């Protein structure tokens, strides 16, 4: 389904802002390394405690039952500069100060055995947590919250009026902190199920998280209330939306007064009792947020969304027409059955055909050819500046001539034909690049079914599909951009993301740990490098190509994800899109 044309400019601004706030590859790798090291170390600590207790007495279940990612790491909502990470360590019984100290002491030993990286470990008994800090850039802080399901079970029994005869150890950790850690587990699970697969939702949450940081008025919404608000606003729409329209819908929801004292509030789906997720806001905060959302909505309505996002306005996106007085794309725009008396020699466009059928065919051909070939011509001019193109011949009838152009490079002559001199010239450039073994930007091009700019705008917010060299994956996703997009074009769109708005390498690493990426080939000159990386997952090899190793690595991971972990909701959306008229 196409995005509404009125939101195209909003989409561009939201995606540009998203690219600016999205973490760099180095930051993501630093986060992934620290979290992976800690998870492995905690597993080793669990084994160590298990051995100790087996010697002392018969132990049926482990004391440490598992470690889970929560917060920004689990939801994939990290922004540039986010330094605080969270894990939850589930215990069999209520966690105690003695257990916390034992885990913290052994954790340092296990981390030293796993990695050479240096970590500082701090025991925070008051917060029922262990804090780990790394000693290099970026200065990350990882908090491990200790908790147990037993804490919530006891609380529910007390609320139900049952009498409990439990003698807690005097050094049991703070109950409220343990309950908060359990709640964060429920939040992460809910987010994966409801928000992750919702188009534009993760992108809008990231952009609004940045707004909450920049604008003090919005700060009280940061975290769980903001995530609930975005999912409810976007999820209740009757169709998938682009990033710009989705952001405006969230603003409309707030501007309608949902957070006002007499509003409906935001229901918390992760609590058994009816709970308002914004119950902590006072009246003044609610009024300020509503007023701010109304003001932001007015700015967006008058084309000034960039002020809301805190960025400079983007230049208007003009088509590539102005260079020619008679652009080829306009050949079918006028429908007069009049043939000009004479065709000017230097005219770039095609003649207006007397037949409507011919006009449609010409319009399709010309619409597809120039952008690809233009790219090839620009590449060739960069490689070989100052080339002289010659007109070899002009054949065909007056209303549909065929021009043949030629160019001489290093003693070899290349010729190609086209309906205009410019198109013929561009076809020559494609031939030359093919002969030199360089990418032309024309391979694998498929006919677009509608307006290219509309398709492009819809595809940018979500997923960047693998380039043609990825042989393992051949099925495009609903949000895949056209296959002629080169890595250079992809760079301009922002980060490479999966269907869930995550970095492909990180998402694949969450599903399969310890993968190794190998450089298969490196081609091209210093001006046009091309790398091919390969990763093996579950016995299958996946390749990706790009202008640098990181891009190629991301494409390889994306190919593996699409093949091994297809997402059902996205597939449904793709079918809907195909059925749309």
Secondary structure as the mmCIF struct_conf table of DSSP 4:
data_model
#
loop_
_struct_conf.conf_type_id
_struct_conf.id
_struct_conf.beg_label_comp_id
_struct_conf.beg_label_asym_id
_struct_conf.beg_label_seq_id
_struct_conf.end_label_comp_id
_struct_conf.end_label_asym_id
_struct_conf.end_label_seq_id
HELX_LH_PP_P HELX_LH_PP_P1 UNK A 2 UNK A 4
HELX_RH_3T_P HELX_RH_3T_P1 UNK A 5 UNK A 7
HELX_RH_AL_P HELX_RH_AL_P1 UNK A 8 UNK A 21
STRN STRN1 UNK A 22 UNK A 22
HELX_LH_PP_P HELX_LH_PP_P2 UNK A 23 UNK A 24
HELX_RH_AL_P HELX_RH_AL_P2 UNK A 25 UNK A 56
BEND BEND1 UNK A 57 UNK A 57
BEND BEND2 UNK A 60 UNK A 61
BEND BEND3 UNK A 63 UNK A 63
STRN STRN2 UNK A 64 UNK A 70
HELX_RH_AL_P HELX_RH_AL_P3 UNK A 71 UNK A 75
TURN_TY1_P TURN_TY1_P1 UNK A 76 UNK A 76
STRN STRN3 UNK A 79 UNK A 79
TURN_TY1_P TURN_TY1_P2 UNK A 80 UNK A 81
STRN STRN4 UNK A 84 UNK A 91
BEND BEND4 UNK A 92 UNK A 93
STRN STRN5 UNK A 96 UNK A 96
HELX_RH_AL_P HELX_RH_AL_P4 UNK A 97 UNK A 114
BEND BEND5 UNK A 116 UNK A 117
STRN STRN6 UNK A 119 UNK A 124
HELX_RH_3T_P HELX_RH_3T_P2 UNK A 125 UNK A 127
TURN_TY1_P TURN_TY1_P3 UNK A 128 UNK A 128
STRN STRN7 UNK A 129 UNK A 134
BEND BEND6 UNK A 135 UNK A 138
STRN STRN8 UNK A 141 UNK A 147
HELX_RH_AL_P HELX_RH_AL_P5 UNK A 149 UNK A 159
TURN_TY1_P TURN_TY1_P4 UNK A 160 UNK A 161
TURN_TY1_P TURN_TY1_P5 UNK A 170 UNK A 171
STRN STRN9 UNK A 172 UNK A 172
HELX_LH_PP_P HELX_LH_PP_P3 UNK A 173 UNK A 174
HELX_RH_AL_P HELX_RH_AL_P6 UNK A 175 UNK A 194
TURN_TY1_P TURN_TY1_P6 UNK A 195 UNK A 197
BEND BEND7 UNK A 198 UNK A 198
TURN_TY1_P TURN_TY1_P7 UNK A 199 UNK A 200
HELX_RH_AL_P HELX_RH_AL_P7 UNK A 201 UNK A 214
HELX_RH_3T_P HELX_RH_3T_P3 UNK A 216 UNK A 221
TURN_TY1_P TURN_TY1_P8 UNK A 222 UNK A 223
HELX_RH_AL_P HELX_RH_AL_P8 UNK A 224 UNK A 235
TURN_TY1_P TURN_TY1_P9 UNK A 236 UNK A 236
BEND BEND8 UNK A 237 UNK A 239
HELX_RH_AL_P HELX_RH_AL_P9 UNK A 243 UNK A 255
TURN_TY1_P TURN_TY1_P10 UNK A 256 UNK A 259
BEND BEND9 UNK A 260 UNK A 260
TURN_TY1_P TURN_TY1_P11 UNK A 261 UNK A 262
BEND BEND10 UNK A 263 UNK A 263
STRN STRN10 UNK A 267 UNK A 267
TURN_TY1_P TURN_TY1_P12 UNK A 269 UNK A 270
BEND BEND11 UNK A 272 UNK A 273
STRN STRN11 UNK A 276 UNK A 276
TURN_TY1_P TURN_TY1_P13 UNK A 277 UNK A 280
HELX_RH_AL_P HELX_RH_AL_P10 UNK A 283 UNK A 301
TURN_TY1_P TURN_TY1_P14 UNK A 302 UNK A 303
HELX_RH_AL_P HELX_RH_AL_P11 UNK A 305 UNK A 309
TURN_TY1_P TURN_TY1_P15 UNK A 310 UNK A 310
BEND BEND12 UNK A 311 UNK A 311
HELX_LH_PP_P HELX_LH_PP_P4 UNK A 312 UNK A 316
TURN_TY1_P TURN_TY1_P16 UNK A 320 UNK A 323
TURN_TY1_P TURN_TY1_P17 UNK A 325 UNK A 326
HELX_RH_3T_P HELX_RH_3T_P4 UNK A 328 UNK A 330
TURN_TY1_P TURN_TY1_P18 UNK A 331 UNK A 333
BEND BEND13 UNK A 334 UNK A 334
BEND BEND14 UNK A 341 UNK A 342
TURN_TY1_P TURN_TY1_P19 UNK A 345 UNK A 346
BEND BEND15 UNK A 349 UNK A 349
HELX_LH_PP_P HELX_LH_PP_P5 UNK A 350 UNK A 353
BEND BEND16 UNK A 354 UNK A 355
HELX_RH_AL_P HELX_RH_AL_P12 UNK A 356 UNK A 383
BEND BEND17 UNK A 384 UNK A 384
TURN_TY1_P TURN_TY1_P20 UNK A 385 UNK A 386
STRN STRN12 UNK A 389 UNK A 395
BEND BEND18 UNK A 396 UNK A 396
HELX_RH_3T_P HELX_RH_3T_P5 UNK A 398 UNK A 400
STRN STRN13 UNK A 402 UNK A 409
TURN_TY1_P TURN_TY1_P21 UNK A 410 UNK A 411
STRN STRN14 UNK A 412 UNK A 418
BEND BEND19 UNK A 419 UNK A 420
HELX_RH_AL_P HELX_RH_AL_P13 UNK A 421 UNK A 435
TURN_TY1_P TURN_TY1_P22 UNK A 436 UNK A 437
BEND BEND20 UNK A 441 UNK A 441
TURN_TY1_P TURN_TY1_P23 UNK A 443 UNK A 444
BEND BEND21 UNK A 449 UNK A 450
HELX_RH_AL_P HELX_RH_AL_P14 UNK A 452 UNK A 460
TURN_TY1_P TURN_TY1_P24 UNK A 461 UNK A 461
BEND BEND22 UNK A 462 UNK A 462
HELX_LH_PP_P HELX_LH_PP_P6 UNK A 464 UNK A 467
TURN_TY1_P TURN_TY1_P25 UNK A 468 UNK A 469
BEND BEND23 UNK A 472 UNK A 472
TURN_TY1_P TURN_TY1_P26 UNK A 478 UNK A 479
HELX_LH_PP_P HELX_LH_PP_P7 UNK A 480 UNK A 482
TURN_TY1_P TURN_TY1_P27 UNK A 483 UNK A 484
HELX_RH_AL_P HELX_RH_AL_P15 UNK A 487 UNK A 493
BEND BEND24 UNK A 495 UNK A 495
STRN STRN15 UNK A 497 UNK A 497
TURN_TY1_P TURN_TY1_P28 UNK A 499 UNK A 500
BEND BEND25 UNK A 501 UNK A 502
STRN STRN16 UNK A 503 UNK A 503
HELX_RH_AL_P HELX_RH_AL_P16 UNK A 504 UNK A 511
BEND BEND26 UNK A 512 UNK A 512
TURN_TY1_P TURN_TY1_P29 UNK A 513 UNK A 514
STRN STRN17 UNK A 517 UNK A 523
BEND BEND27 UNK A 524 UNK A 524
TURN_TY1_P TURN_TY1_P30 UNK A 526 UNK A 527
BEND BEND28 UNK A 528 UNK A 528
STRN STRN18 UNK A 530 UNK A 537
TURN_TY1_P TURN_TY1_P31 UNK A 538 UNK A 539
STRN STRN19 UNK A 540 UNK A 546
BEND BEND29 UNK A 547 UNK A 548
HELX_RH_AL_P HELX_RH_AL_P17 UNK A 549 UNK A 564
BEND BEND30 UNK A 565 UNK A 565
HELX_RH_AL_P HELX_RH_AL_P18 UNK A 568 UNK A 579
#
